[in-house]
Amino acid sequence: MDRDDEQVLRGRVYGHDHDDPDPGPRRGQTYAELVGGPLDGLLLDITGWRAKEIDEGAALPTELGRFPGGRALYEPVPGLSRTPGPGVTCRFHYAGDTP
């Protein structure tokens, strides 16, 4: 991925289409910021996730990882605080790819 591609991803919500007129965060939703890896800079909508689900992280389908059509693995860093409520409340850090 080149620098232009990286800038296009920043601040967008994972799963929103690239041609969505408003691919950014929405008011009242809760997000995890994705840090590192192929989805670096995207926000993952975790609205309604239970604490246990957040603690487990996410395996996100992507064509941008080591295995096109595979999943990029993201997980929270133990011990980092999470802020409850709307907005960006935590970070999920890249942990690898899986086919």
Biopython code that builds the backbone (N, CA, C, O; Angstrom):
import numpy as np
from Bio.PDB.StructureBuilder import StructureBuilder

atoms = [
    (1, "MET", "N", (0.851, -1.166, 0.000)),
    (1, "MET", "CA", (0.000, 0.000, 0.000)),
    (1, "MET", "C", (0.897, 1.229, 0.000)),
    (1, "MET", "O", (1.857, 1.293, 0.767)),
    (2, "ASP", "N", (0.595, 2.209, -0.853)),
    (2, "ASP", "CA", (1.421, 3.405, -0.878)),
    (2, "ASP", "C", (0.828, 4.486, 0.010)),
    (2, "ASP", "O", (-0.253, 4.322, 0.577)),
    (3, "ARG", "N", (1.555, 5.600, 0.122)),
    (3, "ARG", "CA", (1.131, 6.673, 1.043)),
    (3, "ARG", "C", (-0.239, 7.232, 0.690)),
    (3, "ARG", "O", (-1.018, 7.556, 1.585)),
    (4, "ASP", "N", (-0.550, 7.353, -0.611)),
    (4, "ASP", "CA", (-1.862, 7.862, -1.004)),
    (4, "ASP", "C", (-2.972, 6.936, -0.529)),
    (4, "ASP", "O", (-4.003, 7.399, -0.040)),
    (5, "ASP", "N", (-2.765, 5.626, -0.670)),
    (5, "ASP", "CA", (-3.763, 4.660, -0.189)),
    (5, "ASP", "C", (-3.943, 4.784, 1.319)),
    (5, "ASP", "O", (-5.068, 4.727, 1.816)),
    (6, "GLU", "N", (-2.848, 4.952, 2.046)),
    (6, "GLU", "CA", (-2.925, 5.076, 3.499)),
    (6, "GLU", "C", (-3.737, 6.299, 3.900)),
    (6, "GLU", "O", (-4.527, 6.227, 4.842)),
    (7, "GLN", "N", (-3.562, 7.405, 3.214)),
    (7, "GLN", "CA", (-4.296, 8.624, 3.547)),
    (7, "GLN", "C", (-5.789, 8.462, 3.265)),
    (7, "GLN", "O", (-6.620, 9.009, 3.990)),
    (8, "VAL", "N", (-6.131, 7.715, 2.218)),
    (8, "VAL", "CA", (-7.538, 7.488, 1.894)),
    (8, "VAL", "C", (-8.226, 6.721, 3.015)),
    (8, "VAL", "O", (-9.396, 6.972, 3.303)),
    (9, "LEU", "N", (-7.512, 5.779, 3.659)),
    (9, "LEU", "CA", (-8.111, 4.961, 4.712)),
    (9, "LEU", "C", (-8.297, 5.716, 6.024)),
    (9, "LEU", "O", (-9.254, 5.434, 6.746)),
    (10, "ARG", "N", (-7.436, 6.648, 6.358)),
    (10, "ARG", "CA", (-7.470, 7.322, 7.657)),
    (10, "ARG", "C", (-8.826, 7.952, 7.944)),
    (10, "ARG", "O", (-9.373, 8.672, 7.108)),
    (11, "GLY", "N", (-9.365, 7.680, 9.125)),
    (11, "GLY", "CA", (-10.611, 8.280, 9.571)),
    (11, "GLY", "C", (-11.863, 7.654, 8.987)),
    (11, "GLY", "O", (-12.970, 8.090, 9.302)),
    (12, "ARG", "N", (-11.717, 6.656, 8.155)),
    (12, "ARG", "CA", (-12.874, 5.980, 7.584)),
    (12, "ARG", "C", (-13.290, 4.831, 8.494)),
    (12, "ARG", "O", (-12.495, 4.338, 9.294)),
    (13, "VAL", "N", (-14.512, 4.422, 8.364)),
    (13, "VAL", "CA", (-15.028, 3.308, 9.148)),
    (13, "VAL", "C", (-14.908, 2.037, 8.321)),
    (13, "VAL", "O", (-15.359, 1.978, 7.177)),
    (14, "TYR", "N", (-14.294, 1.020, 8.918)),
    (14, "TYR", "CA", (-14.149, -0.286, 8.268)),
    (14, "TYR", "C", (-15.528, -0.777, 7.839)),
    (14, "TYR", "O", (-16.488, -0.720, 8.608)),
    (15, "GLY", "N", (-15.612, -1.254, 6.619)),
    (15, "GLY", "CA", (-16.873, -1.791, 6.108)),
    (15, "GLY", "C", (-17.685, -0.798, 5.308)),
    (15, "GLY", "O", (-18.579, -1.204, 4.565)),
    (16, "HIS", "N", (-17.404, 0.498, 5.432)),
    (16, "HIS", "CA", (-18.107, 1.473, 4.601)),
    (16, "HIS", "C", (-17.477, 1.456, 3.217)),
    (16, "HIS", "O", (-16.255, 1.372, 3.095)),
    (17, "ASP", "N", (-18.280, 1.532, 2.194)),
    (17, "ASP", "CA", (-17.770, 1.555, 0.826)),
    (17, "ASP", "C", (-16.922, 2.793, 0.589)),
    (17, "ASP", "O", (-17.177, 3.859, 1.151)),
    (18, "HIS", "N", (-15.894, 2.631, -0.267)),
    (18, "HIS", "CA", (-15.015, 3.755, -0.552)),
    (18, "HIS", "C", (-15.750, 4.899, -1.237)),
    (18, "HIS", "O", (-15.314, 6.047, -1.157)),
    (19, "ASP", "N", (-16.856, 4.602, -1.907)),
    (19, "ASP", "CA", (-17.608, 5.663, -2.577)),
    (19, "ASP", "C", (-18.804, 6.147, -1.743)),
    (19, "ASP", "O", (-19.626, 6.926, -2.227)),
    (20, "ASP", "N", (-18.895, 5.687, -0.505)),
    (20, "ASP", "CA", (-19.932, 6.154, 0.416)),
    (20, "ASP", "C", (-19.758, 7.664, 0.579)),
    (20, "ASP", "O", (-18.641, 8.120, 0.823)),
    (21, "PRO", "N", (-20.824, 8.450, 0.452)),
    (21, "PRO", "CA", (-20.678, 9.901, 0.581)),
    (21, "PRO", "C", (-20.207, 10.339, 1.971)),
    (21, "PRO", "O", (-19.658, 11.431, 2.119)),
    (22, "ASP", "N", (-20.415, 9.507, 2.980)),
    (22, "ASP", "CA", (-19.961, 9.839, 4.331)),
    (22, "ASP", "C", (-19.343, 8.598, 4.964)),
    (22, "ASP", "O", (-19.992, 7.936, 5.774)),
    (23, "PRO", "N", (-18.075, 8.265, 4.604)),
    (23, "PRO", "CA", (-17.447, 7.042, 5.110)),
    (23, "PRO", "C", (-16.855, 7.187, 6.509)),
    (23, "PRO", "O", (-16.242, 6.253, 7.027)),
    (24, "GLY", "N", (-17.035, 8.344, 7.112)),
    (24, "GLY", "CA", (-16.458, 8.592, 8.431)),
    (24, "GLY", "C", (-17.348, 8.136, 9.565)),
    (24, "GLY", "O", (-18.411, 7.557, 9.341)),
    (25, "PRO", "N", (-16.908, 8.401, 10.790)),
    (25, "PRO", "CA", (-17.682, 7.988, 11.970)),
    (25, "PRO", "C", (-19.027, 8.706, 12.040)),
    (25, "PRO", "O", (-19.188, 9.821, 11.543)),
    (26, "ARG", "N", (-19.976, 8.038, 12.669)),
    (26, "ARG", "CA", (-21.324, 8.597, 12.813)),
    (26, "ARG", "C", (-21.603, 8.925, 14.276)),
    (26, "ARG", "O", (-21.167, 8.219, 15.185)),
    (27, "ARG", "N", (-22.311, 9.972, 14.469)),
    (27, "ARG", "CA", (-22.663, 10.426, 15.812)),
    (27, "ARG", "C", (-23.417, 9.335, 16.567)),
    (27, "ARG", "O", (-24.309, 8.689, 16.017)),
    (28, "GLY", "N", (-23.047, 9.138, 17.838)),
    (28, "GLY", "CA", (-23.722, 8.168, 18.686)),
    (28, "GLY", "C", (-23.163, 6.757, 18.595)),
    (28, "GLY", "O", (-23.570, 5.892, 19.371)),
    (29, "GLN", "N", (-22.238, 6.497, 17.668)),
    (29, "GLN", "CA", (-21.634, 5.178, 17.528)),
    (29, "GLN", "C", (-20.333, 5.116, 18.334)),
    (29, "GLN", "O", (-19.752, 6.148, 18.670)),
    (30, "THR", "N", (-19.887, 3.902, 18.636)),
    (30, "THR", "CA", (-18.656, 3.680, 19.396)),
    (30, "THR", "C", (-17.675, 2.938, 18.501)),
    (30, "THR", "O", (-18.048, 1.993, 17.805)),
    (31, "TYR", "N", (-16.404, 3.375, 18.523)),
    (31, "TYR", "CA", (-15.399, 2.842, 17.602)),
    (31, "TYR", "C", (-14.122, 2.430, 18.316)),
    (31, "TYR", "O", (-13.768, 2.956, 19.371)),
    (32, "ALA", "N", (-13.438, 1.457, 17.694)),
    (32, "ALA", "CA", (-12.067, 1.114, 18.049)),
    (32, "ALA", "C", (-11.203, 1.574, 16.883)),
    (32, "ALA", "O", (-11.538, 1.321, 15.725)),
    (33, "GLU", "N", (-10.103, 2.241, 17.175)),
    (33, "GLU", "CA", (-9.166, 2.644, 16.138)),
    (33, "GLU", "C", (-8.257, 1.459, 15.830)),
    (33, "GLU", "O", (-7.711, 0.845, 16.747)),
    (34, "LEU", "N", (-8.088, 1.130, 14.549)),
    (34, "LEU", "CA", (-7.216, 0.034, 14.140)),
    (34, "LEU", "C", (-5.803, 0.597, 13.951)),
    (34, "LEU", "O", (-5.600, 1.562, 13.215)),
    (35, "VAL", "N", (-4.835, -0.023, 14.629)),
    (35, "VAL", "CA", (-3.460, 0.479, 14.640)),
    (35, "VAL", "C", (-2.523, -0.554, 14.028)),
    (35, "VAL", "O", (-2.464, -1.693, 14.490)),
    (36, "GLY", "N", (-1.795, -0.162, 12.995)),
    (36, "GLY", "CA", (-0.841, -1.043, 12.339)),
    (36, "GLY", "C", (-1.521, -1.953, 11.334)),
    (36, "GLY", "O", (-2.747, -1.988, 11.239)),
    (37, "GLY", "N", (-0.708, -2.690, 10.581)),
    (37, "GLY", "CA", (-1.230, -3.657, 9.625)),
    (37, "GLY", "C", (-1.935, -3.027, 8.450)),
    (37, "GLY", "O", (-1.849, -1.817, 8.240)),
    (38, "PRO", "N", (-2.635, -3.847, 7.679)),
    (38, "PRO", "CA", (-3.237, -3.369, 6.437)),
    (38, "PRO", "C", (-4.418, -2.422, 6.618)),
    (38, "PRO", "O", (-4.776, -1.707, 5.682)),
    (39, "LEU", "N", (-5.022, -2.402, 7.784)),
    (39, "LEU", "CA", (-6.197, -1.549, 8.016)),
    (39, "LEU", "C", (-5.885, -0.363, 8.932)),
    (39, "LEU", "O", (-6.790, 0.260, 9.487)),
    (40, "ASP", "N", (-4.603, -0.064, 9.080)),
    (40, "ASP", "CA", (-4.151, 1.024, 9.947)),
    (40, "ASP", "C", (-4.906, 2.317, 9.654)),
    (40, "ASP", "O", (-5.017, 2.735, 8.501)),
    (41, "GLY", "N", (-5.415, 2.936, 10.695)),
    (41, "GLY", "CA", (-6.102, 4.209, 10.556)),
    (41, "GLY", "C", (-7.598, 4.106, 10.403)),
    (41, "GLY", "O", (-8.301, 5.105, 10.562)),
    (42, "LEU", "N", (-8.112, 2.917, 10.097)),
    (42, "LEU", "CA", (-9.562, 2.759, 9.998)),
    (42, "LEU", "C", (-10.179, 2.691, 11.395)),
    (42, "LEU", "O", (-9.501, 2.395, 12.379)),
    (43, "LEU", "N", (-11.458, 2.969, 11.456)),
    (43, "LEU", "CA", (-12.216, 2.823, 12.695)),
    (43, "LEU", "C", (-13.133, 1.619, 12.542)),
    (43, "LEU", "O", (-13.734, 1.421, 11.485)),
    (44, "LEU", "N", (-13.241, 0.820, 13.589)),
    (44, "LEU", "CA", (-14.126, -0.336, 13.601)),
    (44, "LEU", "C", (-15.305, -0.021, 14.508)),
    (44, "LEU", "O", (-15.124, 0.311, 15.679)),
    (45, "ASP", "N", (-16.506, -0.126, 13.967)),
    (45, "ASP", "CA", (-17.711, 0.151, 14.751)),
    (45, "ASP", "C", (-17.925, -0.982, 15.756)),
    (45, "ASP", "O", (-18.195, -2.121, 15.372)),
    (46, "ILE", "N", (-17.802, -0.661, 17.036)),
    (46, "ILE", "CA", (-17.996, -1.657, 18.098)),
    (46, "ILE", "C", (-19.220, -1.318, 18.947)),
    (46, "ILE", "O", (-19.342, -1.769, 20.086)),
    (47, "THR", "N", (-20.116, -0.524, 18.382)),
    (47, "THR", "CA", (-21.350, -0.169, 19.082)),
    (47, "THR", "C", (-22.090, -1.439, 19.471)),
    (47, "THR", "O", (-22.341, -2.294, 18.622)),
    (48, "GLY", "N", (-22.435, -1.568, 20.724)),
    (48, "GLY", "CA", (-23.189, -2.722, 21.196)),
    (48, "GLY", "C", (-22.350, -3.940, 21.553)),
    (48, "GLY", "O", (-22.887, -4.936, 22.036)),
    (49, "TRP", "N", (-21.035, -3.877, 21.323)),
    (49, "TRP", "CA", (-20.182, -5.004, 21.705)),
    (49, "TRP", "C", (-20.095, -5.076, 23.222)),
    (49, "TRP", "O", (-20.011, -4.046, 23.891)),
    (50, "ARG", "N", (-20.113, -6.284, 23.765)),
    (50, "ARG", "CA", (-19.910, -6.489, 25.203)),
    (50, "ARG", "C", (-18.412, -6.416, 25.496)),
    (50, "ARG", "O", (-17.592, -6.583, 24.593)),
    (51, "ALA", "N", (-18.061, -6.169, 26.743)),
    (51, "ALA", "CA", (-16.647, -6.054, 27.142)),
    (51, "ALA", "C", (-15.854, -7.291, 26.735)),
    (51, "ALA", "O", (-14.714, -7.179, 26.286)),
    (52, "LYS", "N", (-16.455, -8.475, 26.892)),
    (52, "LYS", "CA", (-15.758, -9.718, 26.530)),
    (52, "LYS", "C", (-15.444, -9.744, 25.035)),
    (52, "LYS", "O", (-14.363, -10.181, 24.640)),
    (53, "GLU", "N", (-16.368, -9.286, 24.208)),
    (53, "GLU", "CA", (-16.138, -9.252, 22.763)),
    (53, "GLU", "C", (-15.005, -8.289, 22.416)),
    (53, "GLU", "O", (-14.171, -8.587, 21.561)),
    (54, "ILE", "N", (-14.978, -7.153, 23.069)),
    (54, "ILE", "CA", (-13.903, -6.178, 22.837)),
    (54, "ILE", "C", (-12.573, -6.772, 23.271)),
    (54, "ILE", "O", (-11.564, -6.597, 22.588)),
    (55, "ASP", "N", (-12.560, -7.470, 24.393)),
    (55, "ASP", "CA", (-11.322, -8.090, 24.888)),
    (55, "ASP", "C", (-10.779, -9.151, 23.929)),
    (55, "ASP", "O", (-9.577, -9.414, 23.916)),
    (56, "GLU", "N", (-11.651, -9.758, 23.130)),
    (56, "GLU", "CA", (-11.233, -10.796, 22.180)),
    (56, "GLU", "C", (-10.694, -10.218, 20.883)),
    (56, "GLU", "O", (-10.009, -10.924, 20.142)),
    (57, "GLY", "N", (-10.980, -8.952, 20.583)),
    (57, "GLY", "CA", (-10.504, -8.341, 19.350)),
    (57, "GLY", "C", (-11.343, -8.760, 18.159)),
    (57, "GLY", "O", (-12.497, -9.161, 18.308)),
    (58, "ALA", "N", (-10.746, -8.663, 16.958)),
    (58, "ALA", "CA", (-11.514, -8.927, 15.743)),
    (58, "ALA", "C", (-10.640, -9.528, 14.656)),
    (58, "ALA", "O", (-9.457, -9.206, 14.547)),
    (59, "ALA", "N", (-11.229, -10.399, 13.857)),
    (59, "ALA", "CA", (-10.604, -10.958, 12.657)),
    (59, "ALA", "C", (-11.390, -10.386, 11.477)),
    (59, "ALA", "O", (-12.513, -10.810, 11.205)),
    (60, "LEU", "N", (-10.791, -9.426, 10.786)),
    (60, "LEU", "CA", (-11.517, -8.643, 9.794)),
    (60, "LEU", "C", (-11.168, -9.045, 8.360)),
    (60, "LEU", "O", (-10.002, -8.988, 7.969)),
    (61, "PRO", "N", (-12.167, -9.450, 7.579)),
    (61, "PRO", "CA", (-11.901, -9.791, 6.182)),
    (61, "PRO", "C", (-11.309, -8.596, 5.440)),
    (61, "PRO", "O", (-11.778, -7.467, 5.584)),
    (62, "THR", "N", (-10.257, -8.863, 4.634)),
    (62, "THR", "CA", (-9.645, -7.801, 3.846)),
    (62, "THR", "C", (-8.889, -8.378, 2.661)),
    (62, "THR", "O", (-8.381, -9.498, 2.714)),
    (63, "GLU", "N", (-8.825, -7.614, 1.619)),
    (63, "GLU", "CA", (-8.011, -7.951, 0.452)),
    (63, "GLU", "C", (-6.621, -7.344, 0.587)),
    (63, "GLU", "O", (-5.760, -7.600, -0.256)),
    (64, "LEU", "N", (-6.378, -6.548, 1.620)),
    (64, "LEU", "CA", (-5.134, -5.795, 1.757)),
    (64, "LEU", "C", (-4.057, -6.518, 2.554)),
    (64, "LEU", "O", (-2.918, -6.053, 2.589)),
    (65, "GLY", "N", (-4.372, -7.618, 3.185)),
    (65, "GLY", "CA", (-3.418, -8.314, 4.048)),
    (65, "GLY", "C", (-2.486, -9.231, 3.285)),
    (65, "GLY", "O", (-2.444, -9.223, 2.055)),
    (66, "ARG", "N", (-1.750, -10.011, 4.030)),
    (66, "ARG", "CA", (-0.796, -10.970, 3.467)),
    (66, "ARG", "C", (-1.492, -12.035, 2.625)),
    (66, "ARG", "O", (-0.925, -12.546, 1.659)),
    (67, "PHE", "N", (-2.722, -12.362, 3.002)),
    (67, "PHE", "CA", (-3.515, -13.359, 2.297)),
    (67, "PHE", "C", (-4.767, -12.683, 1.719)),
    (67, "PHE", "O", (-5.775, -12.568, 2.416)),
    (68, "PRO", "N", (-4.718, -12.234, 0.449)),
    (68, "PRO", "CA", (-5.911, -11.606, -0.126)),
    (68, "PRO", "C", (-7.132, -12.514, 0.048)),
    (68, "PRO", "O", (-7.089, -13.703, -0.268)),
    (69, "GLY", "N", (-8.208, -11.934, 0.553)),
    (69, "GLY", "CA", (-9.403, -12.704, 0.861)),
    (69, "GLY", "C", (-9.357, -13.312, 2.247)),
    (69, "GLY", "O", (-10.311, -13.962, 2.674)),
    (70, "GLY", "N", (-8.259, -13.106, 2.951)),
    (70, "GLY", "CA", (-8.108, -13.609, 4.312)),
    (70, "GLY", "C", (-8.590, -12.594, 5.334)),
    (70, "GLY", "O", (-9.437, -11.748, 5.048)),
    (71, "ARG", "N", (-8.037, -12.699, 6.520)),
    (71, "ARG", "CA", (-8.436, -11.804, 7.612)),
    (71, "ARG", "C", (-7.213, -11.178, 8.264)),
    (71, "ARG", "O", (-6.166, -11.810, 8.410)),
    (72, "ALA", "N", (-7.375, -9.922, 8.649)),
    (72, "ALA", "CA", (-6.365, -9.227, 9.441)),
    (72, "ALA", "C", (-6.823, -9.319, 10.898)),
    (72, "ALA", "O", (-7.971, -9.015, 11.220)),
    (73, "LEU", "N", (-5.920, -9.738, 11.760)),
    (73, "LEU", "CA", (-6.250, -9.933, 13.176)),
    (73, "LEU", "C", (-5.865, -8.698, 13.974)),
    (73, "LEU", "O", (-4.737, -8.216, 13.880)),
    (74, "TYR", "N", (-6.800, -8.191, 14.757)),
    (74, "TYR", "CA", (-6.581, -7.021, 15.606)),
    (74, "TYR", "C", (-7.044, -7.345, 17.017)),
    (74, "TYR", "O", (-8.074, -7.992, 17.205)),
    (75, "GLU", "N", (-6.283, -6.896, 18.004)),
    (75, "GLU", "CA", (-6.658, -7.154, 19.396)),
    (75, "GLU", "C", (-6.275, -5.968, 20.270)),
    (75, "GLU", "O", (-5.339, -5.232, 19.958)),
    (76, "PRO", "N", (-7.000, -5.790, 21.359)),
    (76, "PRO", "CA", (-6.662, -4.707, 22.284)),
    (76, "PRO", "C", (-5.374, -5.047, 23.031)),
    (76, "PRO", "O", (-5.018, -6.215, 23.186)),
    (77, "VAL", "N", (-4.701, -4.028, 23.479)),
    (77, "VAL", "CA", (-3.506, -4.233, 24.306)),
    (77, "VAL", "C", (-3.966, -4.332, 25.749)),
    (77, "VAL", "O", (-4.602, -3.406, 26.252)),
    (78, "PRO", "N", (-3.660, -5.435, 26.431)),
    (78, "PRO", "CA", (-4.085, -5.575, 27.828)),
    (78, "PRO", "C", (-3.576, -4.413, 28.678)),
    (78, "PRO", "O", (-2.433, -3.976, 28.548)),
    (79, "GLY", "N", (-4.437, -3.937, 29.531)),
    (79, "GLY", "CA", (-4.056, -2.877, 30.456)),
    (79, "GLY", "C", (-4.345, -1.477, 29.962)),
    (79, "GLY", "O", (-4.344, -0.540, 30.760)),
    (80, "LEU", "N", (-4.596, -1.297, 28.660)),
    (80, "LEU", "CA", (-4.950, 0.033, 28.172)),
    (80, "LEU", "C", (-6.408, 0.302, 28.503)),
    (80, "LEU", "O", (-7.267, -0.558, 28.313)),
    (81, "SER", "N", (-6.675, 1.485, 28.991)),
    (81, "SER", "CA", (-8.040, 1.797, 29.410)),
    (81, "SER", "C", (-8.951, 2.000, 28.209)),
    (81, "SER", "O", (-8.509, 2.373, 27.123)),
    (82, "ARG", "N", (-10.224, 1.745, 28.434)),
    (82, "ARG", "CA", (-11.254, 2.005, 27.439)),
    (82, "ARG", "C", (-12.216, 3.014, 28.043)),
    (82, "ARG", "O", (-12.572, 2.941, 29.219)),
    (83, "THR", "N", (-12.620, 3.944, 27.214)),
    (83, "THR", "CA", (-13.582, 4.945, 27.639)),
    (83, "THR", "C", (-14.957, 4.526, 27.147)),
    (83, "THR", "O", (-15.162, 4.417, 25.938)),
    (84, "PRO", "N", (-15.907, 4.286, 28.047)),
    (84, "PRO", "CA", (-17.234, 3.880, 27.582)),
    (84, "PRO", "C", (-17.956, 5.034, 26.895)),
    (84, "PRO", "O", (-17.696, 6.203, 27.180)),
    (85, "GLY", "N", (-18.852, 4.695, 25.999)),
    (85, "GLY", "CA", (-19.666, 5.717, 25.360)),
    (85, "GLY", "C", (-19.279, 5.977, 23.924)),
    (85, "GLY", "O", (-18.359, 5.350, 23.399)),
    (86, "PRO", "N", (-19.984, 6.910, 23.279)),
    (86, "PRO", "CA", (-19.767, 7.195, 21.862)),
    (86, "PRO", "C", (-18.366, 7.746, 21.578)),
    (86, "PRO", "O", (-17.697, 8.285, 22.460)),
    (87, "GLY", "N", (-17.955, 7.596, 20.343)),
    (87, "GLY", "CA", (-16.655, 8.083, 19.904)),
    (87, "GLY", "C", (-15.637, 6.962, 19.870)),
    (87, "GLY", "O", (-15.986, 5.790, 20.008)),
    (88, "VAL", "N", (-14.363, 7.327, 19.684)),
    (88, "VAL", "CA", (-13.283, 6.339, 19.677)),
    (88, "VAL", "C", (-12.943, 6.019, 21.126)),
    (88, "VAL", "O", (-12.451, 6.878, 21.858)),
    (89, "THR", "N", (-13.206, 4.780, 21.538)),
    (89, "THR", "CA", (-13.060, 4.425, 22.950)),
    (89, "THR", "C", (-11.874, 3.532, 23.245)),
    (89, "THR", "O", (-11.480, 3.391, 24.402)),
    (90, "CYS", "N", (-11.287, 2.915, 22.198)),
    (90, "CYS", "CA", (-10.147, 2.029, 22.421)),
    (90, "CYS", "C", (-9.385, 1.849, 21.120)),
    (90, "CYS", "O", (-9.795, 2.342, 20.069)),
    (91, "ARG", "N", (-8.279, 1.140, 21.205)),
    (91, "ARG", "CA", (-7.479, 0.824, 20.028)),
    (91, "ARG", "C", (-7.298, -0.679, 19.937)),
    (91, "ARG", "O", (-7.072, -1.357, 20.938)),
    (92, "PHE", "N", (-7.402, -1.184, 18.721)),
    (92, "PHE", "CA", (-7.085, -2.576, 18.435)),
    (92, "PHE", "C", (-5.785, -2.563, 17.637)),
    (92, "PHE", "O", (-5.691, -1.888, 16.611)),
    (93, "HIS", "N", (-4.790, -3.302, 18.099)),
    (93, "HIS", "CA", (-3.493, -3.340, 17.445)),
    (93, "HIS", "C", (-3.369, -4.569, 16.570)),
    (93, "HIS", "O", (-3.871, -5.642, 16.905)),
    (94, "TYR", "N", (-2.696, -4.400, 15.449)),
    (94, "TYR", "CA", (-2.496, -5.477, 14.476)),
    (94, "TYR", "C", (-1.731, -6.622, 15.109)),
    (94, "TYR", "O", (-0.719, -6.401, 15.774)),
    (95, "ALA", "N", (-2.211, -7.864, 14.907)),
    (95, "ALA", "CA", (-1.587, -9.044, 15.483)),
    (95, "ALA", "C", (-1.209, -10.070, 14.414)),
    (95, "ALA", "O", (-0.680, -11.127, 14.758)),
    (96, "GLY", "N", (-1.458, -9.800, 13.135)),
    (96, "GLY", "CA", (-1.096, -10.736, 12.077)),
    (96, "GLY", "C", (-2.229, -10.963, 11.100)),
    (96, "GLY", "O", (-3.291, -10.348, 11.191)),
    (97, "ASP", "N", (-1.975, -11.866, 10.161)),
    (97, "ASP", "CA", (-2.963, -12.211, 9.137)),
    (97, "ASP", "C", (-3.225, -13.708, 9.173)),
    (97, "ASP", "O", (-2.400, -14.493, 9.641)),
    (98, "THR", "N", (-4.386, -14.079, 8.672)),
    (98, "THR", "CA", (-4.724, -15.489, 8.561)),
    (98, "THR", "C", (-5.456, -15.694, 7.233)),
    (98, "THR", "O", (-6.199, -14.813, 6.798)),
    (99, "PRO", "N", (-5.256, -16.838, 6.587)),
    (99, "PRO", "CA", (-5.943, -17.074, 5.301)),
    (99, "PRO", "C", (-7.459, -17.161, 5.466)),
    (99, "PRO", "O", (-8.176, -17.355, 4.485)),
]
sb = StructureBuilder()
sb.init_structure("model")
sb.init_model(0)
sb.init_chain("A")
sb.init_seg("    ")
for serial, (resi, resn, name, xyz) in enumerate(atoms, 1):
    if name == "N":
        sb.init_residue(resn, " ", resi, " ")
    sb.init_atom(name, np.array(xyz, "f"), 0.0, 1.0, " ", f" {name:<3s}", serial, name[0])
structure = sb.get_structure()
